[in-house]
């Protein structure tokens, strides 16, 4: 097999996996993830040879290459190579016109979908999952779906793509903000952009989005997920400009107490608690974070609607492990870290959560491979502040 194509395939596998494959442990987890996605088994040693962790005189077999291609969403190695070449060689818009129309058609407003429509959710998930395969259509696609109710609800709101916040999804938020002028939409869009600029250490962007959020009226009609983002933005601003976060924390506690009294039914998933505890961890407020994490864990045992992806709870346990570690409860933190399965991290925040996971792991185990993985993930996402703000 052509070495360039093999390198492309390995890059694609690592992109789906969520980080570089640098150790035998990575190969073990990757093997399990491949089986889960394809129902075909690939051995640990085969992966070690493929990723140059074990010496081999031979290239990977066609079976292995086809299986890795299927893991990445292609039908075979031939399909993978063909589509990659087509994507790299084609610079014209006309070739993608039919594809663009098809993608936009999926968000047609003739049939307004509900957020618990599992079939439609899975379809949209697959489209977003494969969007990077068609880079020439992404901008036009986002511009068009931002005008549609289904596009606004599902593409921009239901599937917030944190890993691409510093890429095409973050760029597309300007279309969403321009098309949807409700309070909820404006708070969501500006708070996500505030988070983006905090992550990539653009302080002027944090200030600009904060000023826009201050002009918006937050109340209890706003969805808990979005109100959580609002308070998170206030915390990111306080962190950047070295302000006392206590006034924001007090307002958040008061808002949360009122919210629980007003709309307990809306909290099938701990949206507010999850977003706020994440922000508190990121600005090194672990004790406050543990309160909201505790409230989140309580809801894990309650009935969770089918359209809620349970992998989101894996991130909550990660936040819990980080908070406990920062508070000196090392053994309990290690116990939780040990049972966290990184392949269960929610797809649209897998790289983000993997960075946090590796930072915590590095606190307990100093390995060169962890540093390499962190550098690679930060390079891909641009999330420099995650490392800069980390304190063991």
N, C-alpha and C positions, 0 to 999 in steps of 0.2 A: 504494500500500500504506500502511496505517496506520503512522505513524511509531513508535508504541510497539511494534508488532509487529516492525518492522524492527530497532529497538534491541534487543529481546529476542533476535531471531535472531542479531544480531551478537555479543551477549554469549555466546550458546550456542556459536557458532563459536570464539570466543576461548577459551572454557572447554575445548573439545576440542583446540584447537591448543596450549594450555598457557600462553599469555601474550597480552598485548594486541597488536593489530596496529597498529603506530605508524610503520613505515617501509616503503619499497619492498622492502627486503630481506625483511621479514616477509611481505609479499604474495607474494614469489617462493617462499619456503619453504612458505607456506600453499597455494599453487597446486599444488605438487608433492605435498603431503600429501592434498589433495582428490582428485587423480588416483589416488593410491595406494589410497585408501579407496573411491572410487566408479567408477574407470575412465572418468571424464568430465573433460574439460579446461576450465578457466576461465582466462581471460587475466590477465596481470599488471595491465593497466590497468583491467580490470573490477573487480578486487579493490581497486585503489587508489581508484577512484570510490566503491565500496561503503563503504569505511572512511574516506571523506572526506579522502583524501590527494591527490586530484586533483579539481578542480572539474568539476561536471556539472550540466546542466539537468534531467536525467531520473533517475528512480529506477531501481534495478536491474530487469532484465527478469524475467519469471516463470521463465524457464529458470534464470537465476542463483539466484533465491530458492529454487526447488525443489532445485537442486543443493546449495546450502548447507544446506538442511534435511536432505537425504540424508546429507551429510557428518556431520551431528549425530546420525544414527541414526533419522530420521523418513522416512516414505515420500514426503512432499511438504510444501510450505509450509502447505497446508490442514491436514494432519495435525499439523504442529508447532504451529500456532496453536490448534487444537482441544484438543490435549493440555495445552498450557500454561494455557489458560483453565480447563479441567477441573480441573487441579491446584490453581490459585489459588482457584477458587470453591468447591471441595468441601472441607468441613471435617468430614464425617461418616466414621465408620469402616466403616459397613455397605457403602458403595459399593466399598470396597477389599477386602472380605472374600474374594471369589473370587480376586483377584490375589494377596493374601497367602498363601492356601492353595496356589495354584499355585507361587509362589516357594519356599515351604517344602518342597513336594513334590519339587522338584528335588534336595533334599538328604536324601531319604528313605533310611533305613538298611537297607531291605530288600535293597538291592543295594549293598554296600560297594565304592566305587570305588578304583582304584589311582592313584597320582600320575602315572603315565605314560599314563593314558587320555586321549589327545589330544582325542577328541570331547567328552568330559565336561568337560575343562579349558576348551575353547573356549566351551562352553555357560555354564559358571560365570563365565567372564571377561565374557561379554556381559551376564549378569544384573547383575554388580557394576558394569559400565560404565554401565548404564542405571538404577541404583538411585536416583539423585538425581531421576529423573523422578517417583518415587512417594514423596515425603517423608513422607506420612502413615503409611506402612507400615514404614519403616526400623527404628524401635525395636523393634516387635513381631517383625519378621522376624529381627533379630539375636538377640533373646531366645529365639526358637524354634530357630534353626539352631545356636545354641550348645549345645543339648541333643543334637544329632545328630553321630555320628561323621564323616559326610561334611561337615557344616557346620563342625565344628572343624578338620578336616584341610584343607579347601580354602578356605573363606571366611576363617578367622582365621589359618591357618598358611601355606598355599601362596600366597595372595594378600594379603600384608601391604600394607595401603593407606596408605603413608606420607603421601600428600597429604591424606588425611582423618584423620590421626592426632589433629589438634586439632578434629575434627568427629565425625561419627557413628561411624566405625570405632573411634576411640579411646574413645568412650563405650561402645561395644559390648563392649570388652575385659573390662568388669566381669562381663558374663554368661559369657563364655568362662572367666574365672578362677574363677567360682563353680561352673561345671559340670565342668571338667576339672582334677583335682587332682594329676596326675602332675608329677614334677619338671620335665620338659621344658616342659609347658604353663605352670606357674607362673613359671619363669624367663623364658619368652618374653613372657608377658603383662606381668609387672612390669618387664621391661627395656624393652619398647616404651612403657610408660607413663612410665618414667624418661626415655626419649628425648623423648617428648612434652613433658614439663615442662621439659626442658633447652631445647628449641627455642622454647618460648613464654615462657621466662624466669620460670618459677615454681619458685624454688629450694627452697621447702618441699616441693613435690611430688617433686623429684629426691631429696631426703633421705629422704622417706617410702618411696619405691620402693626406694632403695638399701638401707635397713634391712631391708626384706622379702627382698631378694635375698641379703643376707649370711646369712640364716637357711637358705638352700637349699644343698644339697650338689651342687656341680658336679663331674661326672666324665666319663669318656670314653664313657659310654653315651649322653650327651646329644648330639643332632645338632649338627654343626659350625656350622650357621647360628645355632642357639640359643646355643651356647657363645660364639660371636663376639659376640652381643648382650649376653651376661653381662659380658664384659670391656669392651665399649663402655660399658656403664652405669657400671662402676667408673671409667672415664676421664672420663665426664661429671660424675660426683660430684667427682672430684679437680679438675676444671676449675672447677666452681662454687665450691668451698670452698677454692680456692687451695692444694691439697695437691700434693706432689711426685708426679708420675705414674710415676716410675721403678719403684717396687715393683710396680705393676700391669703395666707393660711387661715386667718380668722374669718375672712369673708367666705372662703371656700367651705369651712366647717359649718358656718351658718346656713349657707346655700344648700349644702348637702342635707342638713337636718330638716330644712323646710321641704326639700325635694322628696325625701323619703315619706314625709307625711302627705304630700300632695299627690304623688304618682308612684305608688309602690308597684303597681302592675306592670309599668313600663320597664321595670328593671329585671327582665328575664335574664339578661347578661349584665354583669356589673360594669357597664360602659364608663360611667363617671369615675368609679373607683379605680378602674384599670388605667385610664388615661392619666388621672391625677397622681396615682402612685408611681407610674412610670416617670413623670416629670419630677417628682420629689426625689426619686432615686438618682436621676440624672444631675440634679443640682445639689446632691449630697445632703439630703434631709431624710435619712433612713428611718428615724423613729416615727416621724409623721407618716411616712409611707406605709409603715407596718399596720397602722390603724386601718387604712383603706384596703390594704392587701388582705387583712383579716376579714373585712366585710365581703371582699370578693370571694374568698375561699368558702365562706358560708353558703354562698349562692351556688357553688359548684355541685353541692349535693341536692339542690332543688331541681325541679323539672326545667330542662333547657330546651327551647323550641328546636325543631329539626334544622331550621335554616341557620342556626348559630354554629359556627365552626368551633368544635371543642378544642382544637389545637391552640386557640387563643389562651386557654387556661395554662398551657405549658409556659407561656410567657409570664403569667402571673406568678407561677412557682419560681421562675428564674428571678423575678424581682424580689420575691421573698428571700431567696438564698443570698442575693446581693445585700439586702437590708440587714439580715442577720449577721453576715460577715462583717459589714461596716460597723456594726454595734458590738463586735467582739465575740459573738456567739459562733465561733469558728466550726466546732464539731457539728452543730445543727445545720449550719450553712453547707458544709461538705456533704452531709447526708442527703439534703435536698438536691444539691448539684449532681450527686451520683446517680439519682434516679431520673434526672431530666433527659429526655430523648430529643436531641437537636433536630432530628428529621421531622418531628412533630411541630416545629415552629411554623407558624402561619406563613404561607407562601409569600405574601406581599410584604412581610417584614422579616423574612428569614435572615437576610444579611445583617440587618440592624440588630436582631436578637442574638445572632451568632457572635457579633462583636462583643456584646455585653457578656455572653457566656464565656468567651475566651479571655476576656479581661478578668473575670472572677477566677477562672481556672488558673490563669497566670499568677494570681495572688497566692495560690497554694502550690503550684508546680511550675518551676521555671524551666521552660524548654524552648529551644531555638525555633522549633516548628510552630509553636503558638505565636511567636513574634512574626514569623513569616506570614502566617495566615491572617493575622491582624493587619499587617501592612498591606496585604493584597486586598482585603475587604474594604479598608479605608480608601485605598486607591480607586476601587470600583464605585464606592458610594459617595466619597467626598466627606464623610462624616468624621472630620478631624477632632471635633470637640469631645466626642465620646472618650477618646484616649486622653486628651488634654485635661478633661475634668475629673478623670478617674483618680481616686486616692485609695490606696490599699488599706 
